[in-house]
């Protein structure tokens, strides 16, 4: 199975700063089928990005995704107070569809 | 607006079978060939894809780590899909989510999720 490793484990920032989250795959993700999710405490995950760089409906444009092959990045241009949460990447290019272990974005 | 809702027991004994249902409202489960999914999250831990079922063909796939313990099915007449997980252990304690991918045929990138249901495996 494709193993996803996210870094850093925790990212401590202040509102207004930029954030860069990394997701590295153990092998190339077919079709760059890589998604990013945001999960707040007690809530279901929310889709932010799919196919590496496509924003999901309603997602603010301060969120952007990039990458291909085995290296992917989620960028938040200026972190807003409501952005603090745990972020997960998921590959769905090859079954089993796997998630990274998560990056916690904290104030 | 499409909504998903999980239902099932909150407490199950070890070695027994967990049965969960995801009811789809606000649209028909068989309008398109989506790959409806079950995902779980142990307390304080990350997400794990359990398996998926195509709404029209009924074909399924599941995580090999769960081996033959998983059965996933779809009932288009009830607008539901279901998960059965056999031979439960404490390691199966988790929040169980049902979800739908953003596009047909995809195995991930879930844009619609249920609220999740907490399942505890304990005697």
Interface residues (C-beta under 8 A of the other chain):
Chain A: X1 X33 X35 X37 X44 X45 X46 X47 X50 X51 X56 X57 X88 X90 X91 X92 X95 X96 X97 X98 X99 X100 X101 X102
Chain B: X46 X47 X48 X49 X52 X61 X62 X63 X64 X65 X97 X99 X101 X102 X103 X106 X107 X108 X109 X110 X111 X113 X114 X115 X116
